[in-house]
Amino acid sequence: MELVSNASQLASVGGNLTSPSLLPLNESEEIDLVESEYAGRFAYGERIALAVAMSIITVLGTFGNGLVILAVALSRKLRTATNVYVVSLSTTDLLTCLCLPWHVLGAVSMNGWPIAKWICSAAGGLTIIFVGSSIITLAFIALNRLFLITQPSTRYRTLYTFKMLMFTTLVAWLLPFVTVIIPPLLGVGKLGYDEKYLRCGPVQSPGGTLSNPYDMIVAAVLYPIPMIAIVVCYAKIFLYIKHHTKTILAPSEHSSSSNPKSPAANNNGTQHHTSSVSRQSSTRKRLSRRQVEITKNLFYVVCAFVLCLSPYSIGIMIPSADHFTPYAGVILLLNSCVNPLIYAAKHPYFRTIFICIVTLKFSKIPEPSNLLRYALSTRDDYSK
């Protein structure tokens, strides 16, 4: 009997040692554990609200950003160095919007990700790449406006060559790509469906109370340096415009109050006045009303991005804000459809061309591109 009892105890111990709770989890089981842990955190009504919001962003963002890209394609008036970055920004926003249907699917699914998991991983990774590229592009836009406003036009044209524009645009795309790809290859985090935040993106570890290290790496690499560059550049632009506007508007007391006493004095005064006028003319050229308006418009774009980004950045840093984070994520994605609205309301050139496109008055687009001229001539030939 004692032998039987000992054997029974050994069998019990062996059963415990081989129980599922003590065996290491493979990747699929770990993901299922995460999904079961966070299942039910959001009511179905909340999921529907998030899905509807993302669907609206998808429609508006696809139309608006497509309109921006089309406007640059149809008018040579918009073919500027700054607008190379604007087109890149609109492209990233457009692609972000095209990824959103997969996030909508994840939001409404009550039983985890319903289709192939690689689709969610790809959608999550691409969304991070596009959003990261947006903020780096905004930093390059800020640098561009700083040089355009504060430097002589010859120096600006020397710096912002076609090669320079292509190189910086490539950096804005490659840096987020590397940031997203490298950590999982090194075993730090993984992409997939995250039930905790109802998203396709970095997956939370089961039982974790702090933010995902993957999220922290992405945030640390892609956001602080571009944001610092943006703040510094626009602060310098503001101070420069403020100082030089006062210089231009200040009355020339010397020229208005002095009376020439001799021809020599008159000649010296004339030379001084000519030099002063030349400097003021150069400053006025750099600080033209149009350029200041465009710079203000692009600053509004930056402000919109910061306002959309801040809630999500705060949410992933604070564990107690977990339930708010998906809503903050929607606010972040909202930025993808805001920029075209700012261009339409504030940008002096985009607004005019948008109206021509929407009303189908393509012949009234200023400085039509070769593509538009060819299309118009073809239409005229066909109508004959």
Phi, psi and omega in degrees: 000321180296321179296321180294320179296317178297319179296322178295320179295318179298319179296322179295316178297316179298323178295321179293321181294331182260009180292152183301331183290338182259348180279147177295142181274137170279175187299318182295318180293324180295318178296319178297323178295319178298315182297320180290327180294320185261000181297141178085002180290334181240131176292158182297326177298322177295318179298318179296319180298316178296318181295318179296317180299315180292327178294319178296317178299320180300313183293309182295317182293320179296315180293311185295313181289327173298325178294320178298312181297319179295321180299316179293325180291332186263345184229126176289343179297335180264004181276073179243166179299316180300322184285347168299316178290324179297318177295319177299318179297316179294327178294316178296321179293320178297315180293325175300315179297324180288341176276342188296328178305328178290324176292325176298316179300318179294326182291322185271349182282122182270349185236045180081186181288124191275344184235195184306130186293332182295333178296316179294319178299316180294316180297319179294315179296317180295322179298317178297317180300314184292319179293319177297319178297326180298313183290325177293321177297320177298325177294319178293325176296318179298317177297319179299314180294325178298314179292320181296320184280321191260345184250155175301150184299326180295318179292322179297314180293328178293321182283313186268070174276172179300319180296319180296318179296317180292321180296312182293324177295320178296319177299318181298335178267321186285322182300312175297324179300312180296320181297325180281323188278319189295311184306312178298326178294333178267006178084014179257099178076172177206159180261146178169202179272125182251103181295332182298318183249007180054050186218162165265119184170205177301132183270133178286144176284147180295134178078002182288141179251340180260167179296150179302131177304327178299313176303317183295320179296313180300314181296319183291324184279318192267339191252312189300309185296311176301321181294320177297316179299319180296313182297314182296315183297311182289331174295317178295320178298315180299313181295321180295312180297318180299315182292312186283336173294319176297321180296318182291319185279344181295135180293142178277087185298324183296315184285332184274332186256340185277141175248125182295133181262343182203162177301321181296315179297323179297319179296315180298319179296321179296317179297317180296318180295319179297317179297318180295316179297321180297316180295318180294323178297319178297318179295317179299323181297318179288329183255038179300152182302321181298313182296321178295319178297317180295318179297318177298319179300315180291330175293323175298322177299316179297315180300318179298319180295316181298317180296323180284328184280324189303313181301319181291319179299319179291320183298317183284346179271340186247111182303326182290349181262017184305317184291334180278337189302316178301324177292321176296325176297322177294321177298319177299315180293335178302331180300335182293341179244001182278320187304314178301327178294322178293317178300317182294326184274328192239329186283122187296328182270314180301320183302314181298315183287324175303315181298318179297320182290313183295324179271004178063026177263065186294332181292343181265002178293126182292143179047064183298145179285169177301322179299314181291319179298320178296317180295320180292320179293323177296319178296319180295318179296321181292323181291336178287000000 
